[in-house]
Amino acid sequence: MAKVHQFDVVVVGAGGAGLMAGLYASRNAKTAVISKLYPTRSHTGAAQGGISAALGNYEEDKPEWHMYDTVKGSDYLGDQDAIEFMCNEAIDAVLELEHMGLPFDRTPEGRISQRPFGGHTNNETGKPVRRAAHAADRTGHMILQTLYQQCLKNKVNFFDEYQALDFIMVNGRAAGVVAVELATGELHTIHAKSVIFATGGHGRIFDVTSNAYAYTGDGAAILLRHGIPLEDMEFFQFHPTGIYKLGILITEGVRGEGGVLINGNGDRFMPKYAPGVKDLASRDVVSRAIYTEIKEGRGVNGSNYVYLDIRPETVNKFAAQDGRTNPDGSPYNLTADAVLKKIPDIVDFCRVYLGVDPVTQLMPIQPTAHYTMGGIPTNKYGEVIVDDKGATVPGLFAAGECACVSVHGANRLGTNSLLDIVVFGKHAGLKAAEYAKSAGFENLPGDAESGARSAFEALRTGSGRENAFDIANEMKQVMFADVGIYRNEKDMQSALDKVRELKERFKNVGVTDTGKIFNTELLNAWELGNLLDIAEVVAVSALNRKESRGGHSREDYPDRDDANWLKHTLIAKKNGKLEIHYKPVVITKHQPKARVY
């Protein structure tokens, strides 16, 4: 029998969304947070550039401008009621983080400093607006540290280094989760009235990614196996600037500070693709522009990368050409000291991993798999919904990148991810605690952990000959090559066939380490099972959507098709087969139109 613990609310995942949910739930309910990592190692720490809010600390800004930019950035697939809710909550959310102790950079007057970011504009002039509140290029890291300290202060119960294996549902209601303690290999059942999944994304289905090794789609895969649908899984964002070959993120904040993209001919190319905002166009636009340059033979040395240039002499030359000014109207001028102050981590990354000093040298970059717009369907309060009518699973919630409240639609604007985790993590925590206050504990079946135990033990003690590492590499390579930035039916079908072949091979995976204590080989194999399930869902969803929209760009269907495809995909596993249904996009204020930057 597994060890049993009882809490009003259990949160699975301790990134920004999980910590925010745990913090707010703990104010009104006995709360536990379980995480396969120590909380401050969560992937939120890799978010660099900032968190968006129309504070207007340098110039005029409005939540309604923020809303429009988000709707436009989503390629009109985002639900506008949820987007408006998030943008209206943004200012208070950032100020709350400040009051919790988050060390934002400051203006000369002492207000929170903000920088421009891709797709964020003054809607009246079309020019970039400073909307990203930042702590150098360590904003996500600082959010993690701040929220973790607040959780400790509020006596949240932490189960660190516990891997969630299964979700428990009784009488159609959430009843808890089953997890394995990494230090002992023992199973634990966390009996709860409310369960919040905040397990992050699934970027590890791709070969070149900015995502942490822990980003293996655990929460989404677990709920998929319980018949819960996933929403808009065809939409995955490729960040334009990852370190060449490694995929390590170079924040959009570099371009916000004036950095420009340079092709192999030495030319700045973004004005050709986005004449209005140039290098600060939306991420999907910039990623496609880079790959177009490469495809047409203008990569560096004929290879599959271009340069990002933040050298002060380059920045200042183009700033003068563009007429860029400081908030006081003086000409924009970047110094070497300012580069070191504003993007210290990026400078260190490039020096360590590339042997390149961004102050004096060009950074080789390529798009990197970065963010999933899809995930577990939720409403704006984090309640998990299961159909096009908004029906929910009582006691089940999700928040953060694993969730799809659909504020990002087909493409997420930079800095909206940190806003998403703070706003919807908070409301998921509040709603989960509210539900727990009025709900009772469901009676657990005596074999609540039996399914997880048998699957986990079969993997640990099996005699299979397949190697999980080899299967993972094959999956990542085919998904990056054939379900990446540019897609077509032939390649995606080939990728799907390959993934299904790998799923069959996975049934014969064996591990050489049969121990129970910190068995990372076993855990990697378990995570691979989740990744394969998610990769199949992504490929099926992408094949099904016969248009181009946001992060889903098809060579065989190059145009957006609002008449047939202005709708969300819901994909669920029924009787072992994937089935697709749809739900409408919520449109309130902004009718779809062509995206022009």
C-alpha atoms as one frame of an Amber mdcrd trajectory, in Angstrom:
protein
   0.000   0.000   0.000   1.098   3.514  -0.750   1.543   6.043   2.015  -1.548
   8.272   2.165  -1.550  12.019   2.870  -4.641  14.194   3.053  -4.967  17.848
   2.039  -7.770  20.132   0.949  -5.812  21.174  -2.156  -2.870  19.505  -3.869
  -0.898  21.348  -6.569   1.177  19.269  -8.999   4.135  21.345 -10.121   6.130
  24.091  -8.420   6.899  26.545 -11.186   5.436  30.029 -11.192   1.837  28.885
 -11.757   2.066  26.114  -9.172   3.599  28.359  -6.532   1.050  31.116  -7.198
  -1.778  28.581  -6.972  -0.335  27.056  -3.816   0.130  30.470  -2.221  -3.445
  31.590  -2.809  -5.006  28.224  -1.982  -3.071  28.083   1.302  -4.766  31.242
   2.559  -8.059  29.375   2.877  -7.232  25.661   2.673  -4.686  23.101   3.827
  -2.448  22.935   0.755   0.346  20.738  -0.562   2.607  21.325  -3.569   4.371
  18.331  -5.112   7.189  18.752  -7.614   9.686  16.501  -9.333  12.229  19.301
  -8.892  13.215  21.547  -6.045  10.856  24.496  -6.646  13.446  27.138  -7.478
  14.838  24.847 -10.197  11.534  24.957 -12.095  11.529  26.118 -15.701   9.934
  29.478 -14.900  13.475  30.442 -13.901  14.473  30.364 -17.584  12.035  33.163
 -18.500  14.255  36.159 -18.973  12.874  39.280 -20.558   9.960  40.441 -18.449
   6.288  40.303 -17.494   3.769  42.387 -19.421   1.518  45.029 -17.900   0.309
  48.396 -19.165   1.901  50.298 -16.276   2.781  53.257 -18.488   5.901  54.026
 -16.466   7.740  55.532 -19.451   4.961  56.480 -21.832   1.220  56.173 -22.280
  -0.115  52.623 -22.262  -3.535  51.047 -21.759  -4.853  47.569 -20.859  -7.078
  47.738 -23.947  -3.957  48.189 -26.114  -2.412  45.208 -24.367  -5.590  43.230
 -25.053  -5.604  44.098 -28.753  -1.935  43.201 -29.173  -2.591  39.853 -27.484
  -5.622  39.134 -29.683  -3.702  40.126 -32.808  -0.654  38.153 -31.711  -2.860
  35.085 -31.154  -3.847  35.312 -34.840  -7.393  35.821 -33.562  -7.635  32.347
 -32.025  -7.356  33.584 -28.434 -10.565  33.798 -26.391 -11.132  37.500 -25.970
 -13.012  37.335 -22.681 -10.047  35.571 -21.050  -7.544  37.907 -22.743  -9.366
  41.004 -21.503  -9.530  39.509 -18.012  -5.760  38.831 -18.008  -4.768  42.254
 -19.368  -7.028  44.068 -16.899  -5.514  42.080 -14.013  -1.935  42.610 -15.216
  -1.187  45.914 -13.477  -2.317  44.708 -10.044  -0.492  41.401 -10.577   2.847
  43.116 -11.228   2.377  45.532  -8.338   1.562  42.607  -6.062   4.819  40.899
  -7.063   6.644  44.136  -6.284   5.019  44.279  -2.834   6.018  40.655  -2.234
   9.614  41.743  -2.687  10.446  41.060  -6.327  13.468  43.250  -7.219  12.353
  44.882 -10.471  14.749  47.218 -12.263  13.891  50.869 -11.728  13.403  54.068
 -13.691  15.383  57.123 -12.556  12.240  58.165 -10.657  12.066  54.834  -8.820
   9.163  53.249 -10.694   9.309  49.752 -12.199  11.398  49.810 -15.366   9.907
  48.505 -18.614  11.345  47.593 -22.029   9.828  47.084 -25.501   8.962  43.550
 -26.574   7.838  41.924 -29.796   4.251  42.691 -30.795   3.558  45.154 -27.960
   2.519  48.494 -29.430   0.867  51.832 -28.988  -2.291  50.989 -30.904  -2.735
  54.567 -32.071   0.745  55.044 -33.561   1.691  51.432 -34.258   5.086  52.023
 -32.649   6.593  49.709 -30.011   5.643  50.510 -26.419   7.604  49.725 -23.250
   5.349  47.168 -21.527   7.695  44.449 -20.205   8.507  44.928 -16.501  11.878
  43.303 -15.876  14.548  42.309 -13.410  17.562  42.460 -15.750  17.253  39.250
 -17.818  16.346  37.137 -14.770  12.670  38.020 -14.371  11.330  34.457 -14.212
  14.067  33.453 -11.765  13.121  36.322  -9.480   9.425  35.415  -9.676  10.253
  31.846  -8.607  12.375  32.998  -5.676   9.779  35.529  -4.538   6.804  33.165
  -4.730   8.676  30.312  -3.053   9.551  32.540  -0.105   5.929  33.646   0.151
   4.771  30.017   0.111   7.173  29.129   2.924   5.924  32.149   4.863   2.343
  30.899   4.409   3.276  27.360   5.496   2.503  25.608   2.228   3.416  21.907
   2.532   6.053  20.908  -0.052   6.768  17.417  -1.391   9.991  18.122  -3.270
  11.341  15.570  -5.752   8.128  13.615  -6.094   7.121  12.537  -9.600   3.370
  12.509 -10.269   2.331   9.219 -11.904  -1.458   9.232 -11.930  -4.613  11.216
 -11.231  -7.365   9.807  -9.017 -10.981  10.465  -9.964 -13.907   9.069  -7.952
 -17.579   9.495  -8.940 -16.556  11.945 -11.648 -14.733  14.178  -9.152 -11.065
  14.873  -8.511  -9.833  12.912  -5.504  -6.032  13.199  -5.550  -2.854  12.038
  -7.245  -0.358   9.197  -6.988   3.339  10.125  -6.903   6.654   8.357  -6.449
   9.194   9.711  -3.978  12.463   9.884  -5.893  14.639   9.426  -2.793  13.068
   6.076  -1.891  11.109   4.847  -4.898   8.032   4.498  -2.670   4.558   5.427
  -3.855   2.472   8.056  -2.095  -1.213   8.812  -2.499  -2.137  12.452  -1.942
  -5.842  12.421  -1.100  -7.396  15.813  -1.833 -10.664  17.619  -2.485  -9.115
  19.781  -5.226  -6.267  18.961  -7.611  -4.403  21.640  -9.594  -2.093  20.582
 -12.419   0.694  23.099 -13.074   3.202  20.787 -14.733   4.479  23.022 -17.538
   4.868  22.350 -21.229   6.238  19.617 -23.457   9.034  21.187 -25.506  11.169
  18.075 -25.048   9.293  16.436 -27.922  11.588  18.545 -30.141  15.309  18.204
 -30.798  16.280  21.889 -30.497  14.426  23.495 -27.601  14.803  26.141 -24.936
  12.843  23.949 -22.531  14.276  22.284 -19.439  14.766  18.520 -19.359  11.824
  18.344 -16.956   9.387  19.708 -19.573   7.915  16.359 -20.543   4.171  17.040
 -20.663   3.423  14.961 -17.573   0.160  16.592 -16.485  -1.355  16.741 -19.958
  -0.385  13.112 -20.684  -1.812  11.866 -17.371  -5.168  13.571 -17.937  -5.251
  12.467 -21.594  -5.117   8.869 -20.368  -8.160   9.630 -18.177 -10.234  10.796
 -21.127  -9.753  14.542 -20.519  -9.395  16.398 -23.850  -6.465  18.618 -24.772
  -6.968  21.880 -26.639  -5.114  23.409 -29.623  -2.136  21.081 -29.378  -1.137
  21.820 -32.985   0.096  25.256 -31.950   3.680  25.323 -30.690   5.799  28.456
 -30.603   9.331  28.503 -31.930  11.233  31.372 -30.328  13.279  33.174 -32.983
  16.503  33.428 -31.007  17.981  30.341 -29.448  21.730  29.726 -29.217  22.738
  27.866 -32.383  22.498  24.050 -31.996  21.927  24.276 -28.228  18.506  25.956
 -28.221  19.278  27.909 -25.035  17.079  30.985 -25.019  18.353  34.438 -25.905
  15.610  36.696 -24.615  13.519  38.883 -26.867  14.673  41.585 -24.492  17.922
  41.728 -26.508  15.891  43.019 -29.449  13.905  45.166 -27.044  17.178  46.891
 -26.134  17.920  47.484 -29.817  19.445  44.216 -31.055  18.929  43.418 -34.750
  18.918  40.246 -36.857  21.593  39.963 -39.545  21.745  37.372 -42.352  24.757
  35.696 -43.939  25.139  38.594 -46.390  25.546  41.023 -43.509  22.110  42.584
 -44.083  19.456  43.449 -41.545  16.425  41.603 -42.912  13.419  42.137 -40.625
  12.352  45.483 -42.202  11.514  43.401 -45.311   9.088  41.189 -43.340   7.698
  43.634 -40.766   8.350  47.200 -41.917   6.397  48.752 -39.067   8.060  47.172
 -36.016  10.984  45.385 -37.743  12.904  43.167 -35.298  10.125  43.502 -32.721
   7.490  41.680 -34.748   5.572  38.806 -33.188   7.570  35.620 -32.595   5.954
  33.481 -35.264   6.595  36.190 -37.841  10.274  36.533 -36.886  10.872  32.758
 -36.741   9.422  32.277 -40.229  11.471  35.213 -41.514  14.679  33.612 -40.223
  13.853  30.276 -41.835  12.923  31.993 -45.099  16.323  33.697 -45.137  18.014
  30.359 -44.497  15.879  28.503 -47.077  16.714  31.097 -49.734  20.436  30.713
 -49.119  21.122  33.675 -46.859  22.077  31.755 -43.733  25.562  32.333 -42.342
  28.096  30.414 -44.415  25.219  28.614 -46.120  24.219  27.025 -42.814  20.929
  27.040 -40.846  21.554  30.036 -38.627  21.743  33.832 -38.707  23.206  36.431
 -36.360  21.748  38.510 -33.547  23.719  41.738 -33.132  23.640  43.728 -29.871
  27.008  45.422 -30.388  26.557  49.071 -29.375  27.888  50.449 -32.664  25.347
  48.389 -34.635  22.447  49.151 -32.313  23.136  52.879 -32.331  23.469  52.995
 -36.125  20.082  51.388 -36.706  18.461  53.255 -33.811  19.405  56.504 -35.559
  18.034  55.201 -38.869  14.771  54.129 -37.207  14.441  57.392 -35.272  14.412
  55.572 -31.936  14.565  57.858 -28.890  14.682  57.620 -25.130  11.513  58.426
 -23.146  12.714  62.039 -22.755  13.044  62.404 -26.534  16.843  62.252 -26.692
  18.494  59.938 -29.269  18.725  56.313 -28.145  22.313  55.344 -27.364  23.421
  51.945 -26.074  26.767  51.551 -24.316  28.842  48.470 -23.576  28.183  48.990
 -19.857  24.437  49.073 -20.506  24.615  45.733 -22.355  26.395  44.158 -19.384
  23.842  45.623 -16.966  20.666  44.879 -18.917  21.379  41.346 -20.198  24.070
  39.918 -17.880  22.908  36.304 -18.144  22.820  36.415 -21.953  26.373  37.745
 -22.017  27.459  34.927 -19.702  25.612  32.238 -21.719  27.245  33.321 -24.964
  30.690  33.586 -23.439  30.431  30.143 -21.803  28.594  28.124 -24.470  29.773
  29.852 -27.658  33.017  31.568 -26.782  31.378  34.728 -28.121  31.263  38.107
 -26.372  27.987  39.823 -27.418  29.419  43.237 -26.589  31.959  42.899 -29.400
  30.839  39.896 -31.463  27.797  38.568 -33.330  25.670  35.852 -31.699  24.809
  32.832 -33.922  21.126  31.994 -33.417  18.353  29.806 -34.778  14.688  29.372
 -33.821  14.171  27.015 -30.901  11.055  25.128 -29.741   9.866  27.269 -26.880
   6.227  27.282 -25.772   2.999  25.347 -26.165  -0.086  27.438 -26.723  -2.306
  24.393 -26.254  -2.883  22.184 -23.245  -5.523  21.170 -20.689  -8.672  23.220
 -21.429  -9.700  25.589 -18.644 -11.863  28.622 -18.013 -10.398  31.797 -16.551
 -10.727  30.398 -13.019  -8.582  27.372 -13.838 -11.479  24.880 -13.836 -10.808
  22.064 -16.331 -13.476  21.912 -19.045 -14.233  18.827 -21.099 -16.481  19.915
 -23.977 -17.634  22.809 -26.129 -20.370  23.687 -23.624 -17.989  24.499 -20.770
 -18.745  21.461 -18.597 -16.148  21.007 -15.858 -14.697  18.182 -13.782 -15.524
  19.047 -10.152 -12.372  19.677  -8.151  -9.977  19.553 -11.121  -7.967  22.637
 -12.086  -4.974  23.530 -14.257  -2.786  26.606 -14.664   0.353  27.757 -16.447
   1.815  26.338 -19.632   0.151  22.931 -19.218  -3.235  24.688 -19.317  -5.086
  26.287 -22.217  -7.365  29.087 -21.089  -6.620  30.287 -24.587  -5.171  33.690
 -23.960  -2.367  32.815 -26.401  -4.424  31.315 -29.221  -2.187  30.364 -32.136
   0.820  32.423 -31.018   1.885  33.853 -27.650   3.251  37.362 -27.250   6.509
  37.545 -25.345   6.150  38.374 -21.606   2.536  37.154 -21.566   3.656  33.746
 -20.265   4.805  35.148 -16.923   1.618  37.171 -16.740  -0.411  34.038 -17.503
   1.125  32.027 -14.649   0.641  34.805 -12.103  -2.945  35.748 -13.027  -4.379
  32.293 -13.685  -2.249  30.550 -11.060  -3.772  32.933  -8.518  -7.345  32.337
  -9.643  -6.903  28.567  -9.869  -5.672  28.596  -6.268  -8.567  30.754  -5.093
 -11.184  28.653  -6.903  -9.672  25.354  -5.747  -9.744  26.498  -2.122 -13.312
  27.754  -2.529 -14.380  24.398  -3.957 -12.575  22.479  -1.198 -14.345  24.509
   1.484 -17.744  23.222   0.390 -16.753  19.741  -0.831 -16.064  16.586   1.128
 -13.353  14.023   0.578 -14.316  11.278  -1.843 -13.776   7.763  -0.494 -10.645
   6.385  -2.101 -10.794   2.903  -3.603  -8.484   0.435  -1.912  -6.448   0.099
  -5.089  -6.117   3.822  -5.882  -2.442   3.476  -6.686  -2.560   0.034  -8.324
  -2.564   1.251 -11.937   0.437   3.511 -11.379   2.247   0.830  -9.393   1.826
  -1.898 -12.008   2.881   0.362 -14.904   5.866   1.749 -13.010   7.016  -1.646
 -11.768   6.631  -3.205 -15.206   8.953  -0.548 -16.563  11.462  -1.019 -13.727
  11.607  -4.806 -13.751  10.808  -5.566 -17.390  13.150  -7.442 -19.696  12.702
  -5.205 -22.731  15.646  -4.610 -25.028  14.778  -1.179 -26.425  16.766   1.823
 -25.187  14.710   4.821 -24.033  17.462   7.272 -24.960  17.527   6.078 -28.571
  13.749   6.247 -28.907  13.709   9.755 -27.415  16.326  10.996 -29.867  14.457
   9.585 -32.860  11.218  11.195 -31.676  12.831  14.599 -31.116  14.556  14.638
 -34.484  11.502  13.691 -36.527   9.219  16.112 -34.655  11.652  19.021 -35.100
  12.205  18.255 -38.784   8.635  17.456 -39.841   6.296  19.128 -37.309   8.380
  22.256 -36.807   8.165  25.811 -38.097   7.070  24.861 -41.629   4.741  21.904
 -42.078   3.065  19.914 -44.850   0.861  16.833 -44.989   3.493  14.459 -46.358
   6.108  15.284 -43.704   3.647  15.380 -40.823   2.142  12.041 -41.808   5.644
  10.596 -41.956   6.347  12.003 -38.475   3.090  10.584 -37.115   3.870   7.150
 -38.550   7.316   7.306 -36.959   5.962   8.369 -33.557   3.461   5.500 -33.608
   6.271   3.104 -34.495   8.262   4.467 -31.553   5.251   4.036 -29.255   5.201
   0.362 -30.193   8.935   0.074 -29.569   8.463   1.794 -26.213   6.423  -1.207
 -25.054   9.701  -3.124 -25.173  11.829  -0.542 -23.311  14.110  -1.870 -20.637
  16.190  -0.145 -17.956  19.537  -1.344 -16.704  19.118   0.202 -13.245  16.430
  -1.694 -11.354  17.003   0.091  -8.064  14.469   2.379  -6.427  16.624   5.171
  -4.988  16.971   8.184  -7.310  16.614   5.964 -10.351  16.890   8.660 -13.008
  17.049   6.118 -15.834  13.643   4.792 -14.807  12.211   8.286 -14.475  13.518
   9.269 -17.917  11.827   6.202 -19.386   8.563   7.089 -17.629   8.741  10.654
 -18.966   9.401   9.316 -22.472   6.054   7.526 -22.350   4.400  10.893 -21.649
   6.351  12.612 -24.425   5.375   9.989 -26.998   1.689  10.372 -26.098   1.952
  14.138 -26.467   3.970  13.968 -29.709   1.237  11.805 -31.246  -1.433  14.296
 -30.180   0.541  17.236 -31.608   1.080  15.493 -34.945  -2.570  14.396 -35.284
  -3.847  17.872 -34.378  -1.438  19.543 -36.831  -2.388  17.188 -39.669  -6.041
  17.907 -39.016  -5.828  21.720 -39.184  -5.717  22.551 -42.899  -4.715  26.199
 -42.753  -1.834  28.385 -41.572  -2.357  30.369 -38.389   0.199  31.679 -35.878
   2.644  28.953 -34.850   1.037  26.468 -37.252   2.423  27.273 -40.711   1.570
  24.857 -43.527   3.287  24.981 -46.905   0.338  23.164 -48.503  -2.259  25.466
 -46.904  -0.401  28.792 -46.681  -3.385  31.034 -45.859  -5.437  31.557 -42.727
  -8.955  30.209 -43.264 -11.388  31.877 -40.852 -14.428  30.461 -42.631 -13.491
  26.884 -41.796 -10.876  27.018 -39.042 -11.681  29.853 -36.657 -12.280  27.268
 -33.930 -10.417  25.446 -31.174  -9.359  21.839 -31.513 -10.330  19.435 -28.719
  -8.570  16.074 -28.954  -9.266  13.208 -26.572  -8.438   9.522 -26.286 -11.516
   7.290 -26.332 -11.169   3.508 -26.341  -7.516   3.854 -27.214  -8.102   6.093
 -30.247  -7.719   9.853 -30.646 -10.907  11.736 -31.489 -11.158  15.385 -32.526
 -13.967  17.793 -31.723 -14.153  21.569 -31.777 -15.267  24.484 -29.656 -15.911
  28.070 -30.723 -13.515  30.968 -30.259 -14.870  33.694 -27.973 -14.900  36.997
 -29.889 -16.020  40.114 -28.026 -14.347  43.308 -29.275 -11.979  42.524 -32.135
 -13.104  40.891 -35.361 -10.434  38.890 -37.192  -8.403  40.751 -39.785  -5.037
  40.395 -41.486  -2.015  40.648 -39.175   0.341  43.388 -40.301   3.422  44.451
 -38.331
